[in-house]
Amino acid sequence: MAAGAARLALLFIVSMLAAVDYSHCAHHHHAAAPAPAPDCQSLILNMADCLSFVSAGSTDKTPTGACCSGLKTVLQADAECLCEAFKSSASLGVTLNITKALTLPNICKLSAPSVSNCNLSLSPSGAPGMGPIAVGADSPSSMGGSSNVQAPAPAPGASASSVLSISFGPLVLALLVALTYGLQGNLSLILPIQPKRCSVGQHCRQHCVGPLNVNGPRKLDLAYDGDLPSQQADIKGCWSGSATILPEGKPVILYTGIDPSERQVQNMAMPKNLSDPYLIEWVKYPKKPLMLATLMNRINGSAFRDPTTTWLGPDKLWRVLVGSRDNRVGVAYLYKSKDFVHWTLAEEPLHSAEGKGMWECPDFFPVKTDGFEGLDMSARRKRVKYVLKNSLDETKHDYYTIGTYDVVKDMYFPDKGMVEGDAGLRYDYGKFYASKTFFDDEKKRRILWGWTNESSSVKDDVLKGWSGIQAIHRSVWLDKSGKKLLQWPVKEIKKLRENQVKWPSKILEGGSKLEVIGVTLQASCLSADIEVSFQVINLKKVEVLKEKHYNPQLLCSKNSALVRGGLGPLGFLTFASNCLREYTSVFFRIYDHQNKHKVLMCSDQCRSSLNKHNDNTTYGAFVDLDPDREKLSLRSLIDRSIVESFGGGGKVVISSRVYPTLAIDNQIKLFVFNNGTSNVKITSLNSWSMKKARIG
């Protein structure tokens, strides 16, 4: 009886947790087996750590403490789940070492229910001493309201696939798959690496993990064979996704895969060993895909990607958004699940908008209306608004709206006056895309990061050997007006500051510039953090804007830093060469528009490089400031090929990528300038050289 109970418990653990590689399977199907009860399936994730001990080929001598703890959780919650799992074990393809598996309950000092209570008989292949065995694959059950999709079974004479380590086949995102914080204080980011080319093509991964500390992250190189196929649900590639920390502290990744029919489907992966603080190894969940487009749900299978971080509703159901489009309508589809495995498409999307095209990388989160602290998505409180961000595939811009979330209807409603699309609010008015936020539970803040794409040519990217970078992490919170978000570099960035340069208050005359001397170079490159505050002395000479509407980016392009105005341009000249043949300017210009003062912020790249193959687009946005009563503050983070600028205390952010040819090595200068006809007052200026962050 004891052997039967142990065999039952261990077949449950392994059959539920092992990842299946269907790439070696024949193209025929077994009849569908009954799925485990949903309540049992919700317990599966508690035992992910056991796989490293019981999988075939494992050299682990003992199971981890997390494995035993997970098994104990399942037994305490509902021991009958072991029976349900045994009945449906044939529905998953697993390779396990049955000899080691049988020892697991004893090693963990736990008792499992007797197999006789399940009214089942074990096949001879499950007897002790047989060594590794293969459990046949079967079809996953219907998910998300779609019809059943059968997974291939192992080919005759071949075993089902073994467990996949961190390379989860080609599981790589377009930007970012794993985003977790709170596991032993570490933050984890998985990025794509393309060893053969710098443009879109074959990827492999690099995993960076560490505390949210500029000197903390550790770079982990992950093995990946780009020619090795994976299971059917992502056999043709993997795109982005998000991680969720479950109530038990276990992370799960939902990600988009491309199946053999070129459909975009949603899949799941789990860490193999939770005791590993770096979460190096992961396994795929074998019942995949979890969400897919069908004739019944009429979702566009070629535009269905980027699942969000999930959240629990008041009805205890998990929810997740997936970006899509219906012709030219941008759509954020909502799915619900009781067990994190079986997902049902909601009757209505969370939100949609006409004429916006594909919504990539949706993000949905709450913000307090009365403070700076961040909120977890599952939080329930008064005085809260919600933010829905979407990445516009057609323009490669991230925009957001602020509104309310009806938890009963499961629908989001933007506030009155919110504008959908490029004409609305944006995190960043420069190069910034496919962004993602997460809630830092330790410091009670919401953190934003995103991808800044290149200004250099593909040819130059190949010569560099890399393309695209992550922007500095930003804290985000709701402005007191309730109409926009504020952003600011995370406070940890201050730990890199050194060699402070501080100016007393002084007048900056019209048509003048002052060099900021004392900012040192790192590896022959400018790396600085500079903050300045301007006070307008006289507003009588402001330029007048006569038209009713203006495009701020076009206005910045027309009136560059070289075009003298009344009040402005005034700001920074960064990456400036000796004779100013090259520089990147970030500045304000003040206008009178319909008898109100209007502040324009620009990031001007028109003279950033003599390399004519670079993208030297100028960016701009209006800043909600009253220069008659408020100072004009500007902060820029400057590092090698990027200038990230925060205007008005974070009301507007513009990121630029620059590759100067003259302003390099020891020929780099930094200026504060005023090319207006009116004098302004510098009320404060602080600049720091920035130390190189230690990674590794």
ROGUVO-731098 format. One record per residue (C-alpha): residue number from 0; residue in one letter; x, y, z. Coordinates in steps of 0.05 Angstrom, whole numbers, plus 5000, padded with zeros to 4 digits. Each point is the difference from the previous one (the first is absolute). Layout:
BEGIN
k  r  east  north  up
NUM  A  X  Y  Z
...
This chain:
BEGIN
k  r  east  north  up
0  M  5000  5000  5000
1  A  5056  5048  5017
2  A  5034  4988  4933
3  G  4934  5012  4963
4  A  4988  5065  5037
5  A  5070  5025  4985
6  R  4993  4980  4927
7  L  4934  5038  4995
8  A  5028  5063  5032
9  L  5062  5002  4958
10  L  4967  4986  4934
11  F  4955  5059  5017
12  I  5057  5047  5014
13  V  5040  4984  4938
14  S  4943  4993  4951
15  M  4974  5068  5021
16  L  5065  5037  5000
17  A  5046  4974  4946
18  A  5006  5039  4935
19  V  4987  4964  4935
20  D  5038  5009  4935
21  Y  4953  4979  4945
22  S  5050  5012  4945
23  H  5018  4926  4998
24  C  4928  4976  5000
25  A  4962  4966  4944
26  H  4941  5035  4969
27  H  4945  4958  5028
28  H  4957  5006  5061
29  H  4974  4960  5059
30  A  4930  5008  5024
31  A  4992  5057  5050
32  A  5005  4980  5073
33  P  4960  5034  5054
34  A  5035  5061  5028
35  P  5013  5005  5075
36  A  4950  5037  5041
37  P  5012  5075  4995
38  D  5012  5007  5075
39  C  5055  4948  4995
40  Q  5032  5033  4941
41  S  5007  5065  5039
42  L  5046  4962  5047
43  I  5047  4977  4945
44  L  5045  5061  5004
45  N  5016  4986  5073
46  M  5044  4941  4980
47  A  5041  5027  4942
48  D  5063  4991  5041
49  C  4993  4924  5004
50  L  5015  4993  4926
51  S  5075  5011  5009
52  F  5003  4938  5045
53  V  4953  4950  4966
54  S  5013  5015  4926
55  A  5039  4949  4959
56  G  5074  5015  4998
57  S  4998  5044  5063
58  T  5063  4996  5043
59  D  4967  5031  5060
60  K  5009  4956  5062
61  T  4943  5030  5040
62  P  4938  5042  4985
63  T  5002  5073  5019
64  G  4964  5027  5060
65  A  4954  5038  4954
66  C  4980  4934  4967
67  C  4981  4969  5066
68  S  4964  5062  5022
69  G  4961  5001  4935
70  L  4980  4926  5007
71  K  4979  5013  5071
72  T  4956  5058  4977
73  V  4964  4955  4950
74  L  4989  4944  5050
75  Q  4973  5048  5052
76  A  4955  5036  4951
77  D  4968  4938  4968
78  A  5034  4932  5001
79  E  4949  4975  4950
80  C  5034  5042  4947
81  L  5053  4946  4997
82  C  4947  4951  4976
83  E  4972  5050  4949
84  A  5070  5011  4974
85  F  5014  4926  4993
86  K  4937  4989  4961
87  S  5020  5053  4949
88  S  5075  4988  4999
89  A  4996  4970  4931
90  S  4980  5069  4974
91  L  5071  5026  5009
92  G  5065  4978  4969
93  V  5052  4991  5055
94  T  5066  4964  5009
95  L  5015  4985  5073
96  N  5045  4957  5043
97  I  4947  4959  5036
98  T  5051  4971  5049
99  K  5019  5069  5025
100  A  4928  5023  4997
101  L  4977  4944  5047
102  T  5047  5026  5054
103  L  4974  5071  4999
104  P  4945  4996  5054
105  N  5045  4962  5047
106  I  5057  5049  4991
107  C  4953  5057  5012
108  K  4972  4963  5060
109  L  4929  5004  4973
110  S  4945  4948  4993
111  A  4958  4994  4937
112  P  4931  4968  4991
113  S  4996  4927  4983
114  V  4992  4983  4927
115  S  4943  4953  5017
116  N  4958  5060  5019
117  C  5003  5023  4928
118  N  4968  4937  4971
119  L  5058  4993  4952
120  S  5051  4947  4983
121  L  5072  5015  4981
122  S  5028  4973  4936
123  P  5062  4956  5005
124  S  5042  5056  4969
125  G  4989  5040  5062
126  A  5032  4949  5046
127  P  5061  5018  5041
128  G  5067  4984  4969
129  M  4979  5011  4928
130  G  5042  5064  4994
131  P  4978  5058  4956
132  I  4933  4990  4965
133  A  4960  5041  4950
134  V  4929  5019  5013
135  G  4961  5010  4935
136  A  4977  5067  4976
137  D  4927  5019  4989
138  S  4959  5059  4980
139  P  4991  5061  5045
140  S  4930  5018  5019
141  S  4962  5058  4971
142  M  5023  5068  5024
143  G  4976  5070  4992
144  G  4935  4979  4969
145  S  5035  4970  4940
146  S  4995  4930  4972
147  N  5046  4944  5023
148  V  5069  4999  4968
149  Q  5037  4935  5003
150  A  5074  4995  5012
151  P  5041  4948  4962
152  A  5019  4935  5035
153  P  5070  4971  5002
154  A  5021  4964  4937
155  P  5003  4924  5003
156  G  5063  4977  5033
157  A  5018  5068  5026
158  S  4989  5028  5070
159  A  4964  5064  5015
160  S  5045  5060  5007
161  S  5042  5015  5061
162  V  4996  5061  5043
163  L  5023  5065  4968
164  S  5048  5044  5038
165  I  5001  5076  4995
166  S  5003  5000  4925
167  F  4926  4983  4999
168  G  5011  4986  4927
169  P  5002  5066  4964
170  L  4963  5035  5057
171  V  5024  5071  4988
172  L  4960  5062  5001
173  A  5000  5058  4952
174  L  5019  5042  5060
175  L  4989  4970  5067
176  V  4973  4933  5026
177  A  5013  4997  5074
178  L  4988  5059  5045
179  T  4999  4980  5073
180  Y  5019  5032  5065
181  G  4996  4976  5071
182  L  5031  4931  4993
183  Q  5055  5006  5052
184  G  5003  5074  4981
185  N  5022  4986  4929
186  L  4975  5030  4935
187  S  5003  4958  4937
188  L  5003  5020  4927
189  I  5006  4953  4940
190  L  5023  5034  4937
191  P  5010  4977  4928
192  I  5069  4992  4970
193  Q  5010  4989  4926
194  P  5069  4970  4989
195  K  4996  4998  4924
196  R  4969  5068  4984
197  C  4980  5066  5032
198  S  4934  5009  4965
199  V  4938  4958  5008
200  G  5018  4926  4996
201  Q  5020  4939  5041
202  H  5005  5014  5074
203  C  5032  4969  5060
204  R  4995  5026  5071
205  Q  5038  5035  5053
206  H  4974  5002  5071
207  C  5016  5058  5047
208  V  4980  4993  5072
209  G  5016  5035  5066
210  P  4973  5049  5051
211  L  4971  5066  4975
212  N  5067  5033  5010
213  V  5044  5030  4947
214  N  5059  4961  5026
215  G  4963  4935  5011
216  P  4976  4965  4937
217  R  5037  4938  4978
218  K  5004  4979  4927
219  L  4985  4927  4986
220  D  5014  4971  4932
221  L  4948  4948  4983
222  A  5012  4941  4954
223  Y  4958  5000  4937
224  D  5006  4962  4935
225  G  4963  5041  4948
226  D  4991  4940  4955
227  L  4967  4956  5054
228  P  4924  4998  4992
229  S  4955  5006  5060
230  Q  4929  4978  5013
231  Q  4944  5015  4951
232  A  4972  5061  5034
233  D  5064  5040  4990
234  I  5035  4959  4946
235  K  5007  5061  4955
236  G  5021  5051  5051
237  C  4984  5035  5065
238  W  4981  5071  5013
239  S  4989  5041  5062
240  G  4961  4986  5063
241  S  4998  5015  5074
242  A  5011  4967  5066
243  T  4953  4995  5059
244  I  5019  4985  5072
245  L  4947  4953  5027
246  P  4975  5006  5072
247  E  5048  4945  5021
248  G  5059  5041  4974
249  K  5009  4959  4937
250  P  5012  5035  4933
251  V  4966  4978  4936
252  I  5013  5028  4930
253  L  4945  5006  4949
254  Y  5029  5012  4931
255  T  4982  5000  4926
256  G  5023  4943  4955
257  I  4992  4989  4926
258  D  4971  4933  4983
259  P  5009  4959  4935
260  S  4942  5036  4968
261  E  5033  5068  5014
262  R  4947  5015  5052
263  Q  5019  5041  5061
264  V  4980  4960  5062
265  Q  5010  5010  5075
266  N  5043  4952  5040
267  M  5028  4991  5070
268  A  5067  4985  5032
269  M  5021  4991  5073
270  P  5067  5000  5037
271  K  5030  4932  5008
272  N  5033  5014  5067
273  L  4972  5054  5045
274  S  5058  4993  5049
275  D  5045  5030  4946
276  P  5000  5075  5013
277  Y  5016  5013  4927
278  L  4945  4955  4971
279  I  5048  4976  4946
280  E  4960  4939  4978
281  W  4927  5000  4978
282  V  4952  4948  4973
283  K  4942  5007  4952
284  Y  4930  4980  5021
285  P  4983  4942  4955
286  K  4926  5015  4990
287  K  5006  5053  4948
288  P  4978  5046  4972
289  L  4960  5030  5057
290  M  4966  5053  4955
291  L  4993  4999  4925
292  A  4959  5029  4943
293  T  4945  4957  4971
294  L  4942  5005  4951
295  M  4953  5005  5060
296  N  5033  5058  5036
297  R  5018  5036  4934
298  I  5065  5026  5027
299  N  5053  5017  4949
300  G  5053  4946  5009
301  S  5053  5042  4965
302  A  4989  5058  5049
303  F  4991  4969  5069
304  R  5060  5009  5046
305  D  5035  5027  5062
306  P  4961  4977  5061
307  T  5003  5046  5060
308  T  5015  4986  5072
309  T  4938  4967  5029
310  W  4957  5023  5058
311  L  4948  4970  5046
312  G  4930  5029  4999
313  P  4952  5004  5059
314  D  4969  4935  4974
315  K  5068  4964  5010
316  L  5008  4991  4925
317  W  5066  5016  4966
318  R  4998  5051  4944
319  V  5049  5015  4944
320  L  4999  5046  4939
321  V  5026  4981  4931
322  G  5011  5053  4946
323  S  4968  4995  4932
324  R  4963  5035  4944
325  D  4935  4990  4963
326  N  5014  5032  4933
327  R  5020  5070  5022
328  V  4971  4995  5069
329  G  5051  4993  5056
330  V  4976  4947  5050
331  A  5021  4978  5070
332  Y  4967  4932  5008
333  L  4985  4977  5071
334  Y  5007  4927  5022
335  K  4980  4970  5067
336  S  5023  4937  5036
337  K  4986  4965  5065
338  D  5063  4958  4999
339  F  5050  5039  4956
340  V  4996  4943  4950
341  H  4931  5002  4968
342  W  4985  5070  4973
343  T  4933  5025  4975
344  L  4991  5059  4954
345  A  4956  5054  5031
346  E  4937  5020  4962
347  E  5028  5070  4988
348  P  5071  5026  4995
349  L  5026  5042  5058
350  H  5005  5057  4950
351  S  5006  5015  4926
352  A  5010  5062  4957
353  E  4983  5014  4927
354  G  5054  5015  4949
355  K  5061  4985  5043
356  G  5023  4935  4969
357  M  5037  4945  5038
358  W  5008  5009  5075
359  E  5065  4968  5021
360  C  5026  4991  5071
361  P  4938  5024  5037
362  D  5010  5019  5073
363  F  4945  5013  5051
364  F  5011  5024  5071
365  P  4970  5043  5056
366  V  5028  5066  5026
367  K  4983  5037  5064
368  T  4965  5067  4993
369  D  5028  5024  5067
370  G  5074  4982  5003
371  F  5064  4974  4969
372  E  4995  4928  5021
373  G  4989  4946  4948
374  L  4945  4948  5004
375  D  4995  4926  4984
376  M  4948  4985  4946
377  S  4960  4957  5048
378  A  4993  5055  5051
379  R  4931  5025  5017
380  R  4995  5070  5028
381  K  4967  5068  4991
382  R  5034  5059  4966
383  V  5030  4961  4943
384  K  5003  5008  4925
385  Y  5022  4951  4948
386  V  5050  5006  4943
387  L  4995  4962  4934
388  K  5063  5004  4958
389  N  5006  4972  4929
390  S  5058  4998  4952
391  L  4978  5021  4931
392  D  5030  4952  4949
393  E  4989  5048  4942
394  T  5039  5059  5030
395  K  5043  4965  5053
396  H  4976  5047  5054
397  D  4973  4984  5070
398  Y  4939  5039  5020
399  Y  4954  4996  5061
400  T  4934  5023  5027
401  I  4976  5009  5071
402  G  4931  4978  5022
403  T  4957  4954  5042
404  Y  4994  4924  5003
405  D  4932  4970  5010
406  V  5017  4935  5036
407  V  4929  4974  4991
408  K  4997  5011  4925
409  D  5074  4987  4993
410  M  5007  5061  4955
411  Y  5045  5061  4999
412  F  4973  5069  4986
413  P  5048  5058  4984
414  D  4985  5066  5036
415  K  4967  5055  4961
416  G  5050  5038  4959
417  M  5049  4942  4992
418  V  5024  4992  4929
419  E  5015  4931  4970
420  G  5062  4990  4957
421  D  5061  5042  4982
422  A  4964  5065  5012
423  G  4989  4980  5073
424  L  5045  4992  5060
425  R  5066  4964  4991
426  Y  5051  4973  5049
427  D  5056  5027  4957
428  Y  4997  5045  4939
429  G  5066  4974  4972
430  K  5026  4930  4989
431  F  4964  4956  5050
432  Y  4957  4939  4985
433  A  4971  4934  5025
434  S  5004  5024  5072
435  K  4978  4963  5062
436  T  4986  5019  5072
437  F  5003  4958  5063
438  F  4983  5011  5073
439  D  5059  5001  5047
440  D  4968  4972  5062
441  E  5061  5012  5043
442  K  5003  5076  4988
443  K  4927  5009  4982
444  R  5010  5031  4932
445  R  4984  4986  4928
446  I  5060  4996  4954
447  L  5001  5010  4925
448  W  5052  4977  4950
449  G  5001  4996  4925
450  W  5040  4991  4937
451  T  5035  5057  4965
452  N  5011  4980  4928
453  E  5057  5022  4956
454  S  5016  5063  4962
455  S  5059  4967  4965
456  S  4994  4963  4934
457  V  4995  4924  4996
458  K  5070  4999  4969
459  D  5028  5038  5060
460  D  4962  4954  5047
461  V  5035  4941  4969
462  L  5067  5034  5010
463  K  4982  5016  5073
464  G  4977  4929  5012
465  W  4937  5021  5037
466  S  4936  5039  4991
467  G  4950  5031  5049
468  I  5007  5013  5074
469  Q  4956  5003  5062
470  A  4984  5069  5028
471  I  5015  5017  5072
472  H  4945  4974  5046
473  R  4949  5054  5019
474  S  4952  5007  5058
475  V  4931  5020  4976
476  W  4941  5030  5038
477  L  4939  5042  4986
478  D  5007  5076  4996
479  K  4958  5038  5050
480  S  4957  5025  4942
481  G  4979  4927  4987
482  K  5010  5012  4926
483  K  5070  4973  4987
484  L  5055  4956  5029
485  L  5065  5027  5028
486  Q  5065  4962  4990
487  W  5068  5005  5033
488  P  5063  4957  4998
489  V  5001  4950  5058
490  K  5037  5027  5060
491  E  5052  4944  4995
492  I  5032  5036  4941
493  K  5027  5051  5049
494  K  5049  4947  5026
495  L  5040  5009  4936
496  R  5010  5074  5010
497  E  5069  5029  5014
498  N  5040  5064  4990
499  Q  4942  5047  5011
500  V  5001  5068  4965
501  K  4956  5051  5033
502  W  4986  5071  4976
503  P  4974  5058  5040
504  S  4941  5039  4973
505  K  5020  5041  4940
506  I  4972  5038  4940
507  L  5005  4965  4932
508  E  4999  5056  4949
509  G  4964  4994  4934
510  G  5044  4973  4945
511  S  5050  4968  5048
512  K  5024  4932  5021
513  L  5039  4977  5061
514  E  5042  4937  5001
515  V  4989  4951  5057
516  I  5072  4984  5019
517  G  5018  4943  5046
518  V  4957  4944  4972
519  T  5050  4944  4989
520  L  4998  4946  4947
521  Q  4991  4925  5009
522  A  5037  4956  4950
523  S  5009  5062  4956
524  C  4924  5010  4999
525  L  4956  5053  5031
526  S  4958  4973  5056
527  A  4965  5052  5042
528  D  4938  5018  5040
529  I  4984  5075  4995
530  E  4943  5040  5029
531  V  4985  5074  4989
532  S  4944  5047  5020
533  F  4985  5064  4962
534  Q  4959  5059  5023
535  V  4970  5046  4948
536  I  5014  5073  5015
537  N  4956  5034  4947
538  L  4944  4968  4961
539  K  4987  5060  4954
540  K  5042  4974  4942
541  V  4967  4932  4991
542  E  4986  4978  4928
543  V  4927  4996  4979
544  L  4968  4937  4970
545  K  4943  5022  4956
546  E  4971  4934  4977
547  K  4949  4962  5042
548  H  5037  4934  5001
549  Y  5074  4983  4995
550  N  5039  4935  4995
551  P  5055  5008  5053
552  Q  5049  4954  4964
553  L  4993  5040  4935
554  L  5006  5064  5039
555  C  5066  4976  5030
556  S  5025  4979  4932
557  K  4984  5067  4970
558  N  5028  5041  5058
559  S  5063  4963  5018
560  A  5052  5021  5051
561  L  5031  5045  4946
562  V  4937  5040  4991
563  R  5001  5058  5048
564  G  4936  5017  5036
565  G  4975  5046  5055
566  L  5001  4953  5059
567  G  5041  4941  4978
568  P  5026  4956  4975
569  L  5034  4988  5068
570  G  5027  4935  5028
571  F  5058  4953  4988
572  L  5049  4987  4944
573  T  5022  4928  5011
574  F  5051  4959  4961
575  A  5028  5066  4974
576  S  5064  5000  4959
577  N  5053  5054  5007
578  C  4976  5044  4943
579  L  4926  4982  5010
580  R  4997  4965  4933
581  E  4965  4945  5039
582  Y  4954  5004  5060
583  T  4934  4974  5026
584  S  4957  5054  5031
585  V  4944  4993  5051
586  F  4963  5065  5013
587  F  4937  5039  5017
588  R  4967  5054  4959
589  I  4942  5042  5026
590  Y  4943  5024  4957
591  D  4937  5041  5007
592  H  4942  4958  4973
593  Q  4929  5027  5004
594  N  5020  5047  5057
595  K  5031  4945  5041
596  H  5073  4982  5009
597  K  5019  4934  4968
598  V  5066  4965  5015
599  L  5031  4956  4946
600  M  5054  4949  5016
601  C  5044  4974  4943
602  S  5055  4949  4991
603  D  5035  5022  4937
604  Q  5045  4950  4964
605  C  5007  5038  4934
606  R  5074  5013  5015
607  S  5014  4940  5044
608  S  5045  4964  4949
609  L  5035  5012  4934
610  N  4982  4928  4983
611  K  4944  5012  4950
612  H  4976  4928  5007
613  N  4975  5012  5071
614  D  4929  5017  5017
615  N  5005  5072  5024
616  T  4926  5011  5012
617  T  4981  5057  5047
618  Y  4948  4985  5055
619  G  4956  5046  5039
620  A  4940  5008  5047
621  F  4964  5054  5038
622  V  5012  5003  5075
623  D  4944  5018  5047
624  L  5036  5057  5035
625  D  4984  5072  5017
626  P  5066  5037  4992
627  D  4971  5061  5035
628  R  4995  4961  5065
629  E  5043  4938  4990
630  K  5073  4988  4986
631  L  5020  4961  4938
632  S  5037  4938  5024
633  L  5038  4953  4955
634  R  5039  4937  5016
635  S  5039  4959  4950
636  L  5034  4933  5008
637  I  5055  4996  4948
638  D  5037  4935  4986
639  R  5040  4980  4938
640  S  4945  4999  4948
641  I  4938  5023  5037
642  V  4971  5063  5030
643  E  4939  4990  5044
644  S  4969  5067  5020
645  F  4947  5015  5052
646  G  4964  5067  4995
647  G  4957  5034  5052
648  G  5015  4949  5055
649  G  4983  4941  4954
650  K  4938  5028  4965
651  V  5034  4988  4933
652  V  5055  4950  4984
653  I  5039  4997  4934
654  S  5052  4947  4985
655  S  5049  5007  4942
656  R  5053  4955  4971
657  V  5062  5035  4972
658  Y  5066  4978  4968
659  P  5046  5060  4991
660  T  5063  4994  4958
661  L  5038  5061  5028
662  A  4973  5005  5072
663  I  5037  4937  5022
664  D  5058  4981  5045
665  N  5027  5064  5033
666  Q  4965  5046  4951
667  I  4932  4999  5036
668  K  4972  5063  5031
669  L  4937  5017  5039
670  F  4967  5069  5000
671  V  4941  5037  5029
672  F  4975  5049  4948
673  N  4949  5055  4987
674  N  4988  5018  4928
675  G  4942  5046  5014
676  T  5003  5076  5001
677  S  4978  5004  5073
678  N  5044  4984  5060
679  V  4979  4944  5047
680  K  5023  4982  5070
681  I  5033  4933  5016
682  T  4973  4988  5071
683  S  5038  4935  5008
684  L  5045  4954  4960
685  N  5028  4934  5024
686  S  5039  4951  4958
687  W  5033  4934  5016
688  S  5047  4954  4963
689  M  4971  4930  5001
690  K  5039  4938  5020
691  K  4996  4938  4957
692  A  4948  4952  5026
693  R  5030  4933  5020
694  I  4966  4941  4966
695  G  5023  4930  5014
